[in-house]
Amino acid sequence: MAIQEKFAHVTVATKANIYFEGRVVSHALTLADGAKKTIGVIFPGAYTFNTAAPERMEIVAGSCRVKVAGETGWQEYGPGTFFDVPGSSSFDIEVTEGIAEYICSFG
């Protein structure tokens, strides 16, 4: 899967979404067709996120390991990979070194 390197014709929220005392930071995008995404970075640490809508997390750079609620084991993800999380669910994500960069698509 090729990771999208640029988004054209988008609206960007200038206020960042800041989680876990600045260890996870993203900005929200709305594409011309109304699709919602966030683009962000995850610094080293372990975090749990809850989902309202289904999400697809694409890893742009760096690496992480993830366990989606209901799964028994952790999975490793690097650049060019993705994982899906159902709506009304959660996932644990851990970055052990460097910074993981991601694109999150909703719906």
N, CA, C and O atoms as CSV, one atom per row, in Angstrom:
chain,resi,resn,atom,element,x,y,z
A,1,MET,N,N,0.846,-1.186,0.000
A,1,MET,CA,C,0.000,0.000,0.000
A,1,MET,C,C,0.883,1.237,0.000
A,1,MET,O,O,1.806,1.340,0.808
A,2,ALA,N,N,0.616,2.156,-0.878
A,2,ALA,CA,C,1.380,3.400,-0.941
A,2,ALA,C,C,0.765,4.424,0.000
A,2,ALA,O,O,-0.444,4.655,-0.018
A,3,ILE,N,N,1.599,5.026,0.810
A,3,ILE,CA,C,1.138,6.065,1.730
A,3,ILE,C,C,1.028,7.377,0.969
A,3,ILE,O,O,1.930,7.747,0.217
A,4,GLN,N,N,-0.067,8.067,1.166
A,4,GLN,CA,C,-0.265,9.353,0.530
A,4,GLN,C,C,0.738,10.350,1.096
A,4,GLN,O,O,0.837,10.511,2.312
A,5,GLU,N,N,1.485,11.024,0.213
A,5,GLU,CA,C,2.509,11.965,0.652
A,5,GLU,C,C,1.997,13.383,0.761
A,5,GLU,O,O,2.572,14.188,1.493
A,6,LYS,N,N,0.923,13.711,0.045
A,6,LYS,CA,C,0.358,15.061,0.065
A,6,LYS,C,C,-1.160,14.974,-0.030
A,6,LYS,O,O,-1.709,14.033,-0.602
A,7,PHE,N,N,-1.820,15.964,0.537
A,7,PHE,CA,C,-3.258,16.110,0.390
A,7,PHE,C,C,-3.507,17.473,-0.239
A,7,PHE,O,O,-3.002,18.485,0.247
A,8,ALA,N,N,-4.281,17.503,-1.318
A,8,ALA,CA,C,-4.615,18.762,-1.988
A,8,ALA,C,C,-6.042,19.162,-1.628
A,8,ALA,O,O,-6.874,18.310,-1.316
A,9,HIS,N,N,-6.313,20.448,-1.673
A,9,HIS,CA,C,-7.665,20.977,-1.488
A,9,HIS,C,C,-8.286,20.509,-0.169
A,9,HIS,O,O,-9.347,19.885,-0.156
A,10,VAL,N,N,-7.612,20.817,0.930
A,10,VAL,CA,C,-8.090,20.421,2.251
A,10,VAL,C,C,-8.284,21.636,3.145
A,10,VAL,O,O,-7.705,22.699,2.920
A,11,THR,N,N,-9.105,21.452,4.153
A,11,THR,CA,C,-9.228,22.432,5.224
A,11,THR,C,C,-8.483,21.847,6.420
A,11,THR,O,O,-8.697,20.691,6.787
A,12,VAL,N,N,-7.614,22.642,7.021
A,12,VAL,CA,C,-6.797,22.181,8.140
A,12,VAL,C,C,-7.184,22.957,9.391
A,12,VAL,O,O,-7.255,24.185,9.372
A,13,ALA,N,N,-7.431,22.239,10.473
A,13,ALA,CA,C,-7.667,22.886,11.761
A,13,ALA,C,C,-6.308,23.301,12.314
A,13,ALA,O,O,-5.422,22.463,12.476
A,14,THR,N,N,-6.143,24.577,12.602
A,14,THR,CA,C,-4.843,25.055,13.070
A,14,THR,C,C,-4.586,24.702,14.526
A,14,THR,O,O,-3.431,24.642,14.946
A,15,LYS,N,N,-5.629,24.469,15.302
A,15,LYS,CA,C,-5.470,24.070,16.691
A,15,LYS,C,C,-5.139,22.581,16.732
A,15,LYS,O,O,-5.888,21.763,16.199
A,16,ALA,N,N,-4.029,22.231,17.356
A,16,ALA,CA,C,-3.603,20.836,17.432
A,16,ALA,C,C,-4.456,20.058,18.433
A,16,ALA,O,O,-4.977,20.619,19.397
A,17,ASN,N,N,-4.584,18.773,18.187
A,17,ASN,CA,C,-5.138,17.824,19.150
A,17,ASN,C,C,-3.938,17.311,19.942
A,17,ASN,O,O,-3.063,16.654,19.378
A,18,ILE,N,N,-3.887,17.597,21.219
A,18,ILE,CA,C,-2.740,17.227,22.039
A,18,ILE,C,C,-3.194,16.240,23.103
A,18,ILE,O,O,-4.105,16.520,23.882
A,19,TYR,N,N,-2.547,15.084,23.123
A,19,TYR,CA,C,-2.887,14.013,24.060
A,19,TYR,C,C,-1.653,13.629,24.875
A,19,TYR,O,O,-0.518,13.830,24.442
A,20,PHE,N,N,-1.894,13.078,26.051
A,20,PHE,CA,C,-0.837,12.519,26.884
A,20,PHE,C,C,0.323,13.499,27.076
A,20,PHE,O,O,1.487,13.182,26.832
A,21,GLU,N,N,-0.051,14.716,27.528
A,21,GLU,CA,C,0.927,15.764,27.849
A,21,GLU,C,C,1.889,16.053,26.695
A,21,GLU,O,O,3.080,16.279,26.905
A,22,GLY,N,N,1.351,16.042,25.478
A,22,GLY,CA,C,2.136,16.390,24.301
A,22,GLY,C,C,2.904,15.237,23.686
A,22,GLY,O,O,3.702,15.452,22.773
A,23,ARG,N,N,2.686,14.024,24.159
A,23,ARG,CA,C,3.397,12.860,23.615
A,23,ARG,C,C,2.749,12.355,22.315
A,23,ARG,O,O,3.374,11.625,21.546
A,24,VAL,N,N,1.489,12.751,22.079
A,24,VAL,CA,C,0.786,12.447,20.827
A,24,VAL,C,C,0.134,13.746,20.369
A,24,VAL,O,O,-0.636,14.357,21.109
A,25,VAL,N,N,0.449,14.162,19.142
A,25,VAL,CA,C,-0.050,15.431,18.615
A,25,VAL,C,C,-0.535,15.220,17.186
A,25,VAL,O,O,0.146,14.586,16.380
A,26,SER,N,N,-1.717,15.755,16.874
A,26,SER,CA,C,-2.239,15.648,15.509
A,26,SER,C,C,-2.973,16.913,15.113
A,26,SER,O,O,-3.323,17.744,15.951
A,27,HIS,N,N,-3.199,17.037,13.812
A,27,HIS,CA,C,-4.024,18.110,13.245
A,27,HIS,C,C,-5.112,17.467,12.395
A,27,HIS,O,O,-4.869,16.487,11.691
A,28,ALA,N,N,-6.311,18.031,12.469
A,28,ALA,CA,C,-7.456,17.506,11.723
A,28,ALA,C,C,-7.516,18.116,10.323
A,28,ALA,O,O,-7.279,19.310,10.135
A,29,LEU,N,N,-7.836,17.271,9.355
A,29,LEU,CA,C,-8.019,17.682,7.963
A,29,LEU,C,C,-9.429,17.314,7.518
A,29,LEU,O,O,-9.964,16.282,7.923
A,30,THR,N,N,-10.024,18.155,6.691
A,30,THR,CA,C,-11.258,17.801,5.999
A,30,THR,C,C,-10.969,17.906,4.514
A,30,THR,O,O,-10.617,18.975,4.017
A,31,LEU,N,N,-11.117,16.794,3.807
A,31,LEU,CA,C,-10.861,16.759,2.370
A,31,LEU,C,C,-12.020,17.391,1.610
A,31,LEU,O,O,-13.096,17.605,2.169
A,32,ALA,N,N,-11.795,17.685,0.346
A,32,ALA,CA,C,-12.809,18.328,-0.489
A,32,ALA,C,C,-14.103,17.524,-0.545
A,32,ALA,O,O,-15.187,18.096,-0.661
A,33,ASP,N,N,-13.993,16.186,-0.462
A,33,ASP,CA,C,-15.197,15.342,-0.511
A,33,ASP,C,C,-15.864,15.176,0.860
A,33,ASP,O,O,-16.836,14.432,0.992
A,34,GLY,N,N,-15.337,15.873,1.886
A,34,GLY,CA,C,-15.903,15.816,3.224
A,34,GLY,C,C,-15.281,14.771,4.139
A,34,GLY,O,O,-15.600,14.719,5.327
A,35,ALA,N,N,-14.394,13.938,3.596
A,35,ALA,CA,C,-13.734,12.917,4.414
A,35,ALA,C,C,-12.882,13.577,5.498
A,35,ALA,O,O,-12.274,14.624,5.272
A,36,LYS,N,N,-12.845,12.954,6.675
A,36,LYS,CA,C,-12.098,13.478,7.816
A,36,LYS,C,C,-10.865,12.611,8.077
A,36,LYS,O,O,-10.928,11.382,8.027
A,37,LYS,N,N,-9.748,13.276,8.353
A,37,LYS,CA,C,-8.498,12.599,8.673
A,37,LYS,C,C,-7.760,13.410,9.723
A,37,LYS,O,O,-8.029,14.596,9.915
A,38,THR,N,N,-6.838,12.763,10.391
A,38,THR,CA,C,-5.866,13.484,11.203
A,38,THR,C,C,-4.491,13.015,10.771
A,38,THR,O,O,-4.309,11.881,10.328
A,39,ILE,N,N,-3.527,13.913,10.907
A,39,ILE,CA,C,-2.125,13.613,10.628
A,39,ILE,C,C,-1.365,13.948,11.898
A,39,ILE,O,O,-1.522,15.036,12.452
A,40,GLY,N,N,-0.534,13.008,12.363
A,40,GLY,CA,C,0.122,13.286,13.623
A,40,GLY,C,C,1.390,12.508,13.874
A,40,GLY,O,O,1.875,11.753,13.032
A,41,VAL,N,N,1.913,12.727,15.085
A,41,VAL,CA,C,3.128,12.066,15.542
A,41,VAL,C,C,2.894,11.475,16.930
A,41,VAL,O,O,2.127,12.003,17.735
A,42,ILE,N,N,3.577,10.369,17.179
A,42,ILE,CA,C,3.511,9.705,18.479
A,42,ILE,C,C,4.943,9.549,18.983
A,42,ILE,O,O,5.766,8.894,18.344
A,43,PHE,N,N,5.229,10.153,20.123
A,43,PHE,CA,C,6.543,10.046,20.741
A,43,PHE,C,C,6.596,8.764,21.576
A,43,PHE,O,O,5.553,8.187,21.883
A,44,PRO,N,N,7.800,8.312,21.947
A,44,PRO,CA,C,7.910,7.063,22.705
A,44,PRO,C,C,7.024,7.028,23.944
A,44,PRO,O,O,6.922,8.000,24.693
A,45,GLY,N,N,6.385,5.874,24.135
A,45,GLY,CA,C,5.497,5.657,25.270
A,45,GLY,C,C,4.426,4.662,24.893
A,45,GLY,O,O,4.390,4.163,23.768
A,46,ALA,N,N,3.548,4.375,25.848
A,46,ALA,CA,C,2.422,3.464,25.642
A,46,ALA,C,C,1.132,4.223,25.928
A,46,ALA,O,O,1.021,4.916,26.939
A,47,TYR,N,N,0.158,4.088,25.029
A,47,TYR,CA,C,-1.057,4.891,25.100
A,47,TYR,C,C,-2.272,4.032,24.753
A,47,TYR,O,O,-2.162,3.054,24.013
A,48,THR,N,N,-3.425,4.406,25.294
A,48,THR,CA,C,-4.692,3.760,24.944
A,48,THR,C,C,-5.629,4.823,24.386
A,48,THR,O,O,-5.812,5.881,24.988
A,49,PHE,N,N,-6.220,4.533,23.230
A,49,PHE,CA,C,-7.174,5.426,22.592
A,49,PHE,C,C,-8.520,4.724,22.446
A,49,PHE,O,O,-8.577,3.539,22.119
A,50,ASN,N,N,-9.588,5.450,22.689
A,50,ASN,CA,C,-10.948,4.966,22.451
A,50,ASN,C,C,-11.418,5.505,21.109
A,50,ASN,O,O,-11.041,6.607,20.710
A,51,THR,N,N,-12.243,4.727,20.413
A,51,THR,CA,C,-12.768,5.153,19.121
A,51,THR,C,C,-14.274,5.322,19.192
A,51,THR,O,O,-14.966,4.539,19.843
A,52,ALA,N,N,-14.774,6.337,18.525
A,52,ALA,CA,C,-16.216,6.507,18.356
A,52,ALA,C,C,-16.602,5.868,17.024
A,52,ALA,O,O,-17.427,4.955,16.976
A,53,ALA,N,N,-15.992,6.363,15.944
A,53,ALA,CA,C,-16.216,5.830,14.596
A,53,ALA,C,C,-15.078,4.862,14.253
A,53,ALA,O,O,-14.032,4.884,14.903
A,54,PRO,N,N,-15.274,4.017,13.243
A,54,PRO,CA,C,-14.172,3.176,12.783
A,54,PRO,C,C,-12.988,4.042,12.328
A,54,PRO,O,O,-13.180,5.138,11.802
A,55,GLU,N,N,-11.779,3.544,12.532
A,55,GLU,CA,C,-10.571,4.275,12.151
A,55,GLU,C,C,-9.608,3.360,11.410
A,55,GLU,O,O,-9.527,2.163,11.684
A,56,ARG,N,N,-8.888,3.943,10.475
A,56,ARG,CA,C,-7.754,3.268,9.840
A,56,ARG,C,C,-6.519,4.106,10.141
A,56,ARG,O,O,-6.470,5.292,9.815
A,57,MET,N,N,-5.528,3.487,10.762
A,57,MET,CA,C,-4.274,4.153,11.092
A,57,MET,C,C,-3.196,3.665,10.126
A,57,MET,O,O,-2.843,2.486,10.107
A,58,GLU,N,N,-2.682,4.604,9.323
A,58,GLU,CA,C,-1.605,4.296,8.394
A,58,GLU,C,C,-0.307,4.832,8.991
A,58,GLU,O,O,-0.250,5.986,9.415
A,59,ILE,N,N,0.723,4.011,9.028
A,59,ILE,CA,C,2.007,4.432,9.561
A,59,ILE,C,C,2.839,4.992,8.412
A,59,ILE,O,O,3.130,4.292,7.442
A,60,VAL,N,N,3.216,6.259,8.533
A,60,VAL,CA,C,3.965,6.962,7.494
A,60,VAL,C,C,5.469,6.790,7.713
A,60,VAL,O,O,6.214,6.563,6.760
A,61,ALA,N,N,5.912,6.899,8.963
A,61,ALA,CA,C,7.332,6.782,9.298
A,61,ALA,C,C,7.442,6.259,10.720
A,61,ALA,O,O,6.515,6.408,11.516
A,62,GLY,N,N,8.572,5.650,11.040
A,62,GLY,CA,C,8.773,5.089,12.357
A,62,GLY,C,C,8.058,3.762,12.483
A,62,GLY,O,O,7.649,3.168,11.485
A,63,SER,N,N,7.908,3.296,13.720
A,63,SER,CA,C,7.235,2.023,13.936
A,63,SER,C,C,6.519,2.032,15.283
A,63,SER,O,O,6.784,2.866,16.149
A,64,CYS,N,N,5.610,1.083,15.426
A,64,CYS,CA,C,4.843,0.955,16.665
A,64,CYS,C,C,4.349,-0.475,16.769
A,64,CYS,O,O,4.424,-1.253,15.819
A,65,ARG,N,N,3.849,-0.794,17.936
A,65,ARG,CA,C,3.135,-2.056,18.101
A,65,ARG,C,C,1.764,-1.734,18.652
A,65,ARG,O,O,1.594,-0.791,19.425
A,66,VAL,N,N,0.782,-2.534,18.241
A,66,VAL,CA,C,-0.622,-2.216,18.503
A,66,VAL,C,C,-1.368,-3.466,18.941
A,66,VAL,O,O,-1.108,-4.572,18.467
A,67,LYS,N,N,-2.298,-3.258,19.855
A,67,LYS,CA,C,-3.250,-4.312,20.216
A,67,LYS,C,C,-4.635,-3.687,20.216
A,67,LYS,O,O,-4.941,-2.829,21.045
A,68,VAL,N,N,-5.465,-4.121,19.285
A,68,VAL,CA,C,-6.852,-3.648,19.180
A,68,VAL,C,C,-7.684,-4.419,20.206
A,68,VAL,O,O,-7.474,-5.614,20.410
A,69,ALA,N,N,-8.622,-3.736,20.842
A,69,ALA,CA,C,-9.492,-4.378,21.835
A,69,ALA,C,C,-10.068,-5.670,21.273
A,69,ALA,O,O,-10.526,-5.707,20.130
A,70,GLY,N,N,-10.044,-6.725,22.076
A,70,GLY,CA,C,-10.574,-8.012,21.646
A,70,GLY,C,C,-9.539,-8.924,21.025
A,70,GLY,O,O,-9.780,-10.124,20.892
A,71,GLU,N,N,-8.383,-8.382,20.637
A,71,GLU,CA,C,-7.314,-9.212,20.085
A,71,GLU,C,C,-6.437,-9.704,21.235
A,71,GLU,O,O,-6.344,-9.051,22.274
A,72,THR,N,N,-5.805,-10.839,21.048
A,72,THR,CA,C,-5.013,-11.420,22.128
A,72,THR,C,C,-3.550,-11.004,22.094
A,72,THR,O,O,-2.888,-11.001,23.132
A,73,GLY,N,N,-3.034,-10.653,20.920
A,73,GLY,CA,C,-1.610,-10.343,20.826
A,73,GLY,C,C,-1.339,-8.988,20.208
A,73,GLY,O,O,-2.220,-8.350,19.633
A,74,TRP,N,N,-0.104,-8.572,20.343
A,74,TRP,CA,C,0.382,-7.325,19.758
A,74,TRP,C,C,0.840,-7.570,18.332
A,74,TRP,O,O,1.351,-8.643,18.012
A,75,GLN,N,N,0.654,-6.558,17.465
A,75,GLN,CA,C,1.123,-6.611,16.082
A,75,GLN,C,C,2.079,-5.444,15.855
A,75,GLN,O,O,1.869,-4.354,16.386
A,76,GLU,N,N,3.117,-5.669,15.075
A,76,GLU,CA,C,4.106,-4.633,14.742
A,76,GLU,C,C,3.717,-3.955,13.428
A,76,GLU,O,O,3.274,-4.614,12.488
A,77,TYR,N,N,3.887,-2.634,13.372
A,77,TYR,CA,C,3.579,-1.867,12.169
A,77,TYR,C,C,4.715,-0.896,11.879
A,77,TYR,O,O,5.238,-0.242,12.781
A,78,GLY,N,N,5.087,-0.814,10.604
A,78,GLY,CA,C,6.124,0.110,10.160
A,78,GLY,C,C,5.621,0.924,8.995
A,78,GLY,O,O,4.443,0.847,8.647
A,79,PRO,N,N,6.497,1.709,8.383
A,79,PRO,CA,C,6.093,2.562,7.256
A,79,PRO,C,C,5.402,1.765,6.152
A,79,PRO,O,O,5.865,0.696,5.755
A,80,GLY,N,N,4.291,2.304,5.670
A,80,GLY,CA,C,3.556,1.676,4.579
A,80,GLY,C,C,2.552,0.634,5.026
A,80,GLY,O,O,1.915,-0.007,4.191
A,81,THR,N,N,2.398,0.449,6.346
A,81,THR,CA,C,1.428,-0.519,6.851
A,81,THR,C,C,0.279,0.216,7.529
A,81,THR,O,O,0.368,1.418,7.782
A,82,PHE,N,N,-0.796,-0.504,7.822
A,82,PHE,CA,C,-1.947,0.113,8.479
A,82,PHE,C,C,-2.665,-0.919,9.337
A,82,PHE,O,O,-2.474,-2.125,9.182
A,83,PHE,N,N,-3.498,-0.414,10.245
A,83,PHE,CA,C,-4.388,-1.275,11.004
A,83,PHE,C,C,-5.737,-0.587,11.118
A,83,PHE,O,O,-5.823,0.641,11.087
A,84,ASP,N,N,-6.789,-1.385,11.251
A,84,ASP,CA,C,-8.160,-0.886,11.376
A,84,ASP,C,C,-8.670,-1.120,12.786
A,84,ASP,O,O,-8.372,-2.138,13.410
A,85,VAL,N,N,-9.443,-0.164,13.276
A,85,VAL,CA,C,-10.048,-0.262,14.604
A,85,VAL,C,C,-11.549,-0.034,14.442
A,85,VAL,O,O,-11.954,0.955,13.830
A,86,PRO,N,N,-12.378,-0.926,14.976
A,86,PRO,CA,C,-13.826,-0.722,14.872
A,86,PRO,C,C,-14.281,0.512,15.658
A,86,PRO,O,O,-13.573,0.995,16.542
A,87,GLY,N,N,-15.465,1.008,15.323
A,87,GLY,CA,C,-16.069,2.076,16.109
A,87,GLY,C,C,-16.471,1.552,17.480
A,87,GLY,O,O,-16.647,0.349,17.669
A,88,SER,N,N,-16.612,2.461,18.431
A,88,SER,CA,C,-16.982,2.097,19.810
A,88,SER,C,C,-16.055,1.020,20.362
A,88,SER,O,O,-16.501,0.036,20.952
A,89,SER,N,N,-14.767,1.227,20.161
A,89,SER,CA,C,-13.771,0.262,20.583
A,89,SER,C,C,-12.579,1.010,21.166
A,89,SER,O,O,-12.706,2.161,21.582
A,90,SER,N,N,-11.423,0.357,21.196
A,90,SER,CA,C,-10.202,1.003,21.664
A,90,SER,C,C,-9.001,0.254,21.116
A,90,SER,O,O,-9.125,-0.850,20.586
A,91,PHE,N,N,-7.830,0.877,21.255
A,91,PHE,CA,C,-6.588,0.197,20.913
A,91,PHE,C,C,-5.468,0.737,21.786
A,91,PHE,O,O,-5.468,1.897,22.197
A,92,ASP,N,N,-4.515,-0.147,22.053
A,92,ASP,CA,C,-3.293,0.218,22.754
A,92,ASP,C,C,-2.209,0.355,21.703
A,92,ASP,O,O,-2.110,-0.468,20.793
A,93,ILE,N,N,-1.393,1.397,21.827
A,93,ILE,CA,C,-0.304,1.617,20.886
A,93,ILE,C,C,0.947,1.966,21.670
A,93,ILE,O,O,0.900,2.720,22.642
A,94,GLU,N,N,2.072,1.402,21.233
A,94,GLU,CA,C,3.335,1.645,21.907
A,94,GLU,C,C,4.421,1.950,20.893
A,94,GLU,O,O,4.591,1.238,19.904
A,95,VAL,N,N,5.154,3.027,21.161
A,95,VAL,CA,C,6.328,3.399,20.375
A,95,VAL,C,C,7.513,3.266,21.325
A,95,VAL,O,O,7.542,3.902,22.378
A,96,THR,N,N,8.486,2.443,20.957
A,96,THR,CA,C,9.607,2.210,21.863
A,96,THR,C,C,10.808,3.093,21.566
A,96,THR,O,O,11.608,3.369,22.460
A,97,GLU,N,N,10.945,3.535,20.332
A,97,GLU,CA,C,12.051,4.433,20.005
A,97,GLU,C,C,11.694,5.289,18.802
A,97,GLU,O,O,10.891,4.891,17.959
A,98,GLY,N,N,12.295,6.460,18.731
A,98,GLY,CA,C,12.006,7.367,17.626
A,98,GLY,C,C,10.592,7.917,17.724
A,98,GLY,O,O,9.983,7.935,18.794
A,99,ILE,N,N,10.092,8.359,16.598
A,99,ILE,CA,C,8.755,8.950,16.502
A,99,ILE,C,C,7.984,8.216,15.415
A,99,ILE,O,O,8.497,8.028,14.311
A,100,ALA,N,N,6.777,7.808,15.709
A,100,ALA,CA,C,5.891,7.235,14.697
A,100,ALA,C,C,5.030,8.346,14.123
A,100,ALA,O,O,4.422,9.112,14.870
A,101,GLU,N,N,4.976,8.437,12.813
A,101,GLU,CA,C,4.130,9.407,12.123
A,101,GLU,C,C,2.964,8.655,11.491
A,101,GLU,O,O,3.144,7.555,10.968
A,102,TYR,N,N,1.767,9.244,11.537
A,102,TYR,CA,C,0.600,8.509,11.061
A,102,TYR,C,C,-0.411,9.404,10.370
A,102,TYR,O,O,-0.410,10.626,10.518
A,103,ILE,N,N,-1.281,8.740,9.601
A,103,ILE,CA,C,-2.496,9.332,9.036
A,103,ILE,C,C,-3.638,8.484,9.555
A,103,ILE,O,O,-3.623,7.262,9.401
A,104,CYS,N,N,-4.620,9.110,10.163
A,104,CYS,CA,C,-5.802,8.398,10.656
A,104,CYS,C,C,-7.016,8.822,9.828
A,104,CYS,O,O,-7.319,10.010,9.718
A,105,SER,N,N,-7.701,7.842,9.251
A,105,SER,CA,C,-8.915,8.092,8.477
A,105,SER,C,C,-10.108,7.610,9.273
A,105,SER,O,O,-10.055,6.546,9.891
A,106,PHE,N,N,-11.184,8.381,9.265
A,106,PHE,CA,C,-12.376,8.068,10.052
A,106,PHE,C,C,-13.512,7.625,9.146
A,106,PHE,O,O,-13.668,8.118,8.029
A,107,GLY,N,N,-14.314,6.668,9.658
A,107,GLY,CA,C,-15.511,6.245,8.959
A,107,GLY,C,C,-15.239,5.097,8.108
A,107,GLY,O,O,-16.143,4.599,7.435
